[in-house]
C-alpha cells in the first residue's frame, strides 16, 4: 500500500477515495507496449481531478498523470488555431493567449481543468445554446490506445473521434488536441442581470431572450418555496468590445491574470453546510443581486469562474464531501425542472449552488451529455439520510422525460437508468472493446456503471 | 464498487447465516447491490439463506465455507470467499455464537469455542480482508460487536469478553488504516431479537436486526467508526464503566 507513488484519489466531491499508483510517463512513450504492460490491474488518465467523483481514478490500478504534458505545439496567431498537449489547462490557455486576442471557446465553471479532461467529459459552458460544447471546437486530437497512437477528427477515424468526445477517458489516453480559439477584444464581459421572483419568470425570460446573448445562466435559490419557488438571478452577456470599456479597463484590456484570494484550509467538519446555512447563503446571494442591471462590465474570471477565487473550495463541505447532480430534459419537459425544485424544497434538501441553463442541440459524441433542452445542476452535501432515495427519484423523472444525467458529476446512478439514458452506450462499448479488447483502460466509474 | 453514499455493489458476509447481516442485505438490495457471497460453516442453512437473498431482487448469490473455529483455514477461507467477487466493496464480519454462560464457565472447551468463534477467528479474517482491500485500494468493513463487549458483566462475561476483544482489535486496525480509503466500522447493538438470542430472555432497550442494519449503513456512509444501537447505550455504558467493582459484580443484568 505505502509505496512512494501510491496516491489516495478522489474527485472534486471528495467522496469515494481509492488508492492508485501514479505514473509519470513521457508523452512520446511506446504506448501500445506501455499500456499492455499495465494490463493486469489497468490504468486511466487523470488531469486535475475536477470531475466530481470516480471518473479519473482506478482503485488498485494505476493512473497516468497527464498534467505534466502542457506544452504548446503550434499556434496560428491569425487563425487562433492552437495545438496543445492534453495536460495543459484552460487557465493556462487563457493566460497565454488572451494577449493575442483569443479566448477559450467553451469554459465550464472552473478554468482549472485540462484539455484532455474537457474533451473526455465534453464539458459545456454558459454559451452552449450558441456555441455547443467543448469538443465542438476540437479540430483533431491524438489518442494513445493499446493498438497504437491514432489521430482522430471528423474526417479521420470519425467513429473513434465521436466515442472519445465525451467518452470519459475510456477510449484511450488523449495526448494532444488542436482547438479553435475565439477572437476577443478584451478579457471583460458586458453583462445584463435580472433578479426574478420565481421559476416561471426566469424560464420565460430565458426562452424569450437567450438567443440575444452568447452566454446565459441562472442561479436558483433551491430553498425558496411556494410562490417564490425557483426564484433566480439570471446573468447574460458577451465579451465586451473595446469601445464598451472605460477608465482602468482600457489600460491592459487583454491581460488575463486573475488572482486567487485564498485557499480554503482542510479544517471544516462535515455539516457546516446544512439546510440552515445554505438557506442563509441563498438569501444573501439573492438579495445581493441587482433587480435589473444592463450593460455592467465584469472581468471574465469573475463572470465565468467565481469559485476559482478560492482554492480548494470543496473543503468547506467537510471530509464526507458532497454530491453534484446535473441532468438535462428536452424542451417541453419544463415540469421536470419545476418538480425537482419542488421536491428539493419540500425535502429541505438545500443545494448550495443550483444552476439552470438552456442547452442548444447535441453533437455526435456517443456519450456526450448535452442535448437540446433544460439543464439543472445541484450540489448537496453528503449527510441527509433521504439523499440516495431523492436522487433515485430524480433519475426516474429524468429518464421518463427522455433526459439524462451528466457522467462527469455522477456518483450514484444505477446501471439500468444509465443504459436507458445513454441510447448509444452499446455502440460506445463496441468501439471501446474493439480498440482495447482486454479493457486495460478503465476507471472506478466505468467499473461502477459497467461501461 | 461503492457509490458516493458508500452503498456497495458487491458484499461478502462472514457468518452468512446472521439475521443482522440479512437485514443489511435487505436494505442494500434497495440500492445498488449486485453480488453477494455468504460464507459460513453450515452449507445447508447457507443455501436456504442464499435463496432468501436472491429473492430480494436481481442479486447473484454464492455460498462459501467459513469456519471461524478452524484457525488453520480461516485466512484461506476468507480469501477464497472474497475471490468470488470482482471487488469486495463491503465485508461484514457477522460470525458469532452467544454460548451458554452458566454452563460454559465450567467447561474449558466451550470457552475456547466461544472465544475462537467470536474473536480469534474473526480477527484473523479481518487481517486477511484488510490485505485484500489494500490491493484493491478501497473497501468498507463492518464488524458486528455488541454492547456486551463495551461493558463486560458478570452475567455474560465469556461472550462479552470475546466481543470486547474483537471490538478493540477492529478499532486498533481502524487506527492503523486512518486516512486510507479502507474504512472499518464497529457496530455495538444492545440485545437484538434474532435466532442467536431466541433462547435468552429479552432485556430492556432491545432492538431489531432492521434497526441495526439501518444504523450500521448510515455509520458507514458518514465514515463513523463506532455505532451504538440504540444510540442511548453510549451514555449508559459510559456510566456503567465507572461503577466500583463491588457494585459491578452485583449488577442484576
Contacts between the chains, C-beta under 8 A, distances in Angstrom:
chain1	res1	chain2	res2	distance
A	1	B	134	4.3
A	1	B	180	7.1
A	8	B	179	7.6
A	8	B	180	6.8
A	8	B	181	6.0
A	13	B	4	6.8
A	15	B	4	3.8
A	16	B	2	6.2
A	16	B	3	7.6
A	16	B	4	5.8
A	16	B	138	7.5
A	16	B	181	8.0
A	17	B	138	6.7
A	17	B	180	7.9
A	17	B	181	3.9
A	18	B	137	4.6
A	18	B	138	4.4
A	18	B	181	5.2
A	19	B	134	7.7
A	19	B	137	3.7
A	19	B	138	6.9
A	19	B	180	7.0
A	19	B	181	5.8
A	20	B	137	6.2
A	53	B	4	6.1
A	54	B	1	7.4
A	59	B	87	7.9
A	59	B	136	6.1
A	59	B	137	3.3
A	59	B	138	4.6
A	59	B	181	7.0
A	60	B	87	7.9
A	60	B	135	5.9
A	60	B	136	4.1
A	60	B	137	3.9
A	60	B	138	7.6
A	61	B	137	7.6
A	270	B	222	7.3
A	319	B	223	6.8
A	320	B	222	6.1
A	320	B	223	6.1
A	321	B	4	7.3
A	323	B	4	5.2
A	382	B	4	6.7
A	382	B	5	7.0
A	382	B	221	7.1
A	382	B	222	7.4
A	383	B	222	7.2
A	385	B	218	6.2
A	387	B	5	6.7
A	388	B	3	7.8
A	388	B	5	4.9
A	388	B	7	6.5
A	388	B	31	6.2
A	411	B	3	6.1
A	411	B	4	3.5
A	412	B	3	4.0
A	412	B	4	5.3
A	412	B	5	6.4
A	412	B	7	7.5
A	412	B	32	7.7
A	414	B	32	6.4
A	444	B	1	5.8
A	447	B	1	5.2
A	447	B	86	7.6
A	447	B	87	7.2
A	448	B	1	3.8
A	448	B	2	7.9
A	448	B	3	6.9
A	448	B	9	7.1
